[in-house]
Amino acid sequence: MNQGLLSVDEALGRLLAGAEPIAGCERVATREATGRVLAEPQLSTMDVPSLDNSAMDGYAVRVADVKAVPARLKVAQRIFAGFVGRKLEAGTAARIFTGAPIPEDADAIVIQENTATEGDEVIIKTPPAAGEWIRRVGQDIRAGSQILPAGIRLRPQDTGLAASVGIAAMNLRRRVRLGLFFTGDELAMPGEPLPPGRIYNSARFTLPGLARQLGCEVVDYGIVEDTLDATRAMLRRAAAECDIIITCGGVSVGEADFVKPAVEAEGELLMWRIAMKPGRPLAFGRVRAGVRSASFLGLPGNPVSSFVTFVLFARPFILRTQGIDKVAPNVIAARADFDWLNPNPLREFLRVKWNEAGGLDLYRTQDSAVLTSTVWSDGLVDNPEGKVIRTGDPVRFLSYAALFQ
C-alpha cells in the first residue's frame, strides 16, 4: 500500500545504524553534572550506611535487658545523628535519633511510640526483636559496587547518589555540538516587518529548544539564503565546527530546494520518504570539511512535521551519538476518549491531551501546519497504518515528557 516508502521502524533502524558515539570526555564536578552523559561506571567509595544506625527516633537497648514488659531502663545517654555514643551498659538505654550510630552492645531500637518516660527512666511497652529498626553497615550500598552505569544522562537523584558516597567529580561525555540552519527566503524573524507572503520562523525557536533539552551545545547558524552556493558554504562551515548538522526545509526536490544537491556536493546523502503523518521526507548523510565530517539530518520545513520528525528521529540519533544506548521512549498504554474513524494508510502520530477522566482527547484538527496543536497537547498517539480508533479503545501514547529527554 505504501510502495516506495520506508516504514518508521525501518527508517529509524537505518538512522541509528549510522550513529557513532562522539569521542572525548571531560572531568566535571558532580554538582555540575546533572543533565550530562556519564562516560564511565561509578563505583561506591564506601559502605552505605558506613555504621549501623537507627532507622527511627527511639531508644537503643540490649534485648537481654527487656525480658518482660513493661520494663524500666535508665536513660544513660543521648545520641544525635553525626555523633558516636558510648558503649551501652547493661540495664540502660540510650535516647537515639534517626540516623545516629548504634552504640556498642545495643542490638535493637524501640521506637518512641512504644515507650513512655518517667524522670530519667524509659518504660519499654513492647518487647524488641534483635536487629529491629537498625540499618546495618552496607545495607544500601557496598563499597566497590557499581552505583551508576556508563551511558546514562544524569538526573538530580543520580548526582545526589554519587555525592552520597563521596564522589566529587566524574568523567562525562563532552557535549554533542549540534549546528542548525534554516532555509527559505520566505522566513522572517519575530520583530522584523512581515511583508505579504512571508512567515515567521517558528522552527528556529522550537528545534534549538528541543536540542538543548537533550543536552546539546547548539550552534544556530540562522536563515541561509536560498542559493546552492550559500547552502554549500554553510554546510562546510557547520561540518568543520559541529558533530551533527540539522537543517529545516529544502529537502524536497523543488527548484528552490537546495539542501539535497548541496549535501550531495559536500558529502553523501540518503533521501527517505517515510510512511508517516505528519512528516514523510527525511534526509540523512554526512558532510565533509577537510579531514572532519559531521552527520547530517534534513527535516521537513512544515512546523509540526519538523517537530514530530525531530522527536521521533533526531532525538534518538542525538542520544546514540551522546553514547546513550536506550533511546526508545517509554510507551504508555492509554484509553482513547475520541473517535478516529477515517485513518490514514500511513502510520499516524496524533496530537492528544490527558483529560480529567484519565483518558486522551484529540486536538480538533490534525493539520500538520497547526503549531497550536503541539502546545495544547501532552503527547502523541502512535496509531498504526489504517487503524480505526473508537472511544474506549486502548492506544499507544508517547508523552512529550519522555520525548524531550
N, C-alpha and C positions, 0 to 999 in steps of 0.2 A: 504493500500500500504506500509505503514511504520510500519508493525506489530512488536511489541516489542520495539519500540522507543517512547520516550516521545516527545511531541511537545515542541517547545521552550517556549511557554507561560505556559504550564503545569509545565515544569521543573522550570521555574523562579518563578511561584507561590509557588511551594513546597519549593524552596530555601528560599524565603522571609518569608514564614511561620515559618521557623526555626531561623530567625534572631532576636536577642534580643538586644535592645539598652544597651550600657555599662552604668554601674553605675559610679557616681563620676563626679564632676565638679571642676573647679578652677577659681579663680578670676584673670582676666587678664586685663592689661591696654588696653584701647581702641586703642591706637596707635600700639599695638602688636596683635590685634585681627583678622586682615584680614586673611581669609582662614580657620578660626576656626568655630566650630558649636555652635550656641547660645543655651544656656541651658534654659533661661528664657525670656519671652517677655520683651521688653524695652519700658518704658513709658516716655513721654517727661516731663522734669522738668520745662518747661516754655512754654509760648506762643511764636510762631514764625510767623511774627515778634513780638518782645517784645514791640515795639512802632509803631504807624503809621509812615510810612516812604515813601520817594519819590522813585517811580519806574524809574524815568528818571532825567537827568540833566535839569534844567529849573528854573522856578520861582514859589514860593509858594505865592498864592494870596487869597483874600477873593472874592468869586464870586460876592458879592454885590457891589464890587468896580469896576467891569467890566460890566457895564450895556450896553455899546455900544463900538464897536471897530472902529478904533484903540483907545486904552485907554493908558494914561500915568500914571505910578506909580513910586514913588520914591523908589529906592533900599536901604532899611534901614539896611540890614544885609546880611551876607553870612554864610551859614550853610553847613559844610562839614560832611561826614559820621563819626560817632563817637562823634559828638558834638551836644548839645541841644541848639537851638536858643531861642531868647526872644519871648515873645508874639507879634504877628503881629498886628501892629496898623492900624487903618482904613486909607485907601488911600496909603498904602505902599505895597511893595513886598519884598520877601526875595530870594536872589540868593541861589539856593539849588542844591545839587549834589546827584546823585543816592545813595540810602541807608541812607541818612541823615534824622533824625527825623523831622516830620512836626511841625512847630511852632504852638503854641496855637492860636486859632481863624482862622488859614488858613484852607480853605476847598477845595482847588483844586491846581493842578500843571499845569502850562502852559509850555510845553516843549520848549526848547530854539530855536528849528527850527521855532516856531511860534511867535518869538519875534524879536525885534531889540533894540539896546541900544543907548542912546544919553546922554553923561555925566553921571550923577548919576541917570538917569531915564531909565526904561524899557518901551518899547512900545509893548503892547499886541495886536497882529494882529487877533487872533481868539478868540471867546468867550468860556471860560471854562465851563464845566459842574461840578456840585458839586461832589466831590469824584474822579474826573478824575486824573489818574496817581498816586493815593495814594494806597499804600499797607497797609491794615488795620491790627491791632493787631490780632494775631491768624489766619490770613488768610491762612497760610500754615499749621501750627500745633497748636493744642490747648493743653495747659498744662494738663497733666494726660492722654492724648490719647496715644494709642499704636503706636509706630513708627516702631518697628521690632518684628516679631513673633518669638517664640522659634522654634528650629529645622531647621534653615537655615544656610547655610555656608555663612559667612560674606564676602561680596565683599568690595572693596575700598569705593564705594559710601555708603554702609551701615555703615561702621565705621565713615565715614565723617558725615553722618546724625546724628549718636549718639553723635559725638563730638559737632555738631552744637547746641545741646540742653543741653550741659554741662555734658554729661555722660563721666566720666573719666576712668571707669573700668566696666567690665561686667562679669557675670558668664557664663563660657563656658564649654561645654563637654570636658572632658580630651581627649587627642588624642587616637585613636584606635592603640593599639600596634600589629603590624602585623609581624609574623615570616614567612620567606621564605626559603625553601631549595630545592635543585635540585638533581635529581637522574640520574645516568647514568655514568658508568665507561668510556664511550667514550668521556665525556666532558672535555674540557681543557679551560684555561683562556687565553685571549689575553696577549701576552708577553711570554707565555710558548712555548716550542717546540711543534709542531703538528705532531706526528707520523702518519703513514698511518692508516686510519680507524677512527681517532678521529676528533672531530669538536669543534669549539669554542662555548662557552656557551653564546649565544646572549640573551637568556631569563633572565639571571642574571642581565642584564642591562635594558631590556625592562620592566619587571614586577615590580622591585623596583621603577623604574621611574614613572610608572603609579600609584602605591600605594602612593608615595609621593605627586603626584599632587592631590590626593584625601585627603590629609591632614593626612595621617597615619604616625606614628612613625615606621619605618621599621627596623626589625632586620634580617640581611642577615646571615643565617647560612651556606651558601656556598653549595658546592657539597658534597653529602653524599655517602659513599661507598655503592655499590650495594650488600648489605647483609641484611638479615632480622634483625639481632641484631643491626646493626648500624642504620637502619631506625627506629626501635622501640626506641632506646636510644634518637635519635634526636627528635622524636615526644614527648617523655616525657619531655625533656628539654624545647622544644618550648611551650608545654601546660602549664608548670609552669611559663613561663615568658610572654606569649602573650595572646591576646584576640582572634585572628584569626591565623590559620596556613594555608598557601598556599604552595602546592608543585607543581612542574612542572615535568611531566614524571612519569613513573612507575605505572600508574593507569590502565593499561591493565591487561591481565591475562597470560602474557608470563612467562616463567620460571625465568626471571631476573627482573620481576616486583614485587617489594617487598612492595610497599606502601599499597596496598589493605590488605594483611594479617597483616601488621604491625599496621594499624589503627584498624582493627578488634580485634587485640590482646590488644590494649591500649585504646579502646573505642568502638564506634559503627560507622558503615559505611553504606551508601546507595550508590550504583553504578548505574548511569543512562547512558543510551545511548540515545542521543538526535537527533531528526530528523533535523539535520542542517549540513551545509557545508560552510566553514571549521569548524572543531570541532568534535563533537559527544560524546566522552567519558568525563564524568564529575563525580567526586566523592564528596559526601557531608556527613559530620558526626560530631562527637565530639571526642576529645581525652582527657583523664583524666590524671592528675598528682596529686595524693593525693586528697586534698579537692578542688583543682582547676580543671577547664576544659576549653578547648578552642574549638571554632568552627573550622572545617576542610574543606578545599576545595582542591580537587586534579584536576589540569588542565592537558590536554594532553601535551606531550613533543614537538610536532611539533611547530616550532616558530610562524607561522601565526595562527595556531589553538589556541595556548596558548594566543596569543594577542587578538584574537577575543572573546574567551570564557571569558577572564578577563574583557573586556569592557562590554560584554553583561550579565555576571552572577556575577563575583566577584565584579564589581563596584557597582551594586545596593545592593548587600549583605553588602558591607562595609558601604555604605551610610545609610542603615537601622540600622546597628549596631552603627553608629555615632549618631543616633536619628533623622535622616532626613526622613520625610515622603514621599516627592516627589522624587522618584528615577528613574522614566521613563525619558529617554532623549527625547528632542523635536524632532519630525519628520518633515522634510521639504519636501513638495511636489515639485518635480523637473522633468525636462524633460530629457529623455534618448537620447543621441546623439550616440547611438550604437545599434547593433542588438545582441540579445541573443536568438538564435533560437533552441538550444538544452538544455533546462533547466534540472536540476536535479530533481528527485522526492522528494528530501529533500528541506527544506527551505534554501535558499542560501543568503549569505552575500557577495556581490560582491564589490571589491575594485575599486573605481571610483574617478575621479578628475573633478573639475569645469573647464570648458573651457571659452574662451573669449566671446563666444556667449551666455553664461548663461545656458548652458546645461552640462550634465555629460558625460565624456569619460570613457571608460572601460580600465583597465590595460590589456596589451596584453596577459597575461596568468593569470588564477585564481588558479594556482597550489598552494597548501597550504604550500609548502616548500619555496616559493619565498618571502623572507622577504623584498626585494626591493619594492614589491608592496605596503607595508604599509607606506613606506617613500614617494613614488610617489603620493599616493592617498590622498584625503582630507576627505574621509569617506567611508561609506558602503551603498550600496543599499540593502534594506531588501526586497528580492524577494520571494514571496510565492512559495510553492511546485509546480513544473511543469509549472510555468508561463513563457510563451514566451514573450520576450521584443523586440519591434521593434522601430527603430528610430522615435522619436517624442512621444513615449508613456510616460504617467506620471508614476513616480516611487516614492517609499518612500526612502528618503535619511537620513541617520544618520551621522551627522558631527562629526569628531573627537573632534572638539571644545566642543561639548555637551557631548561626551563620556569620556572626560578627566577631568570632573569636577563633 
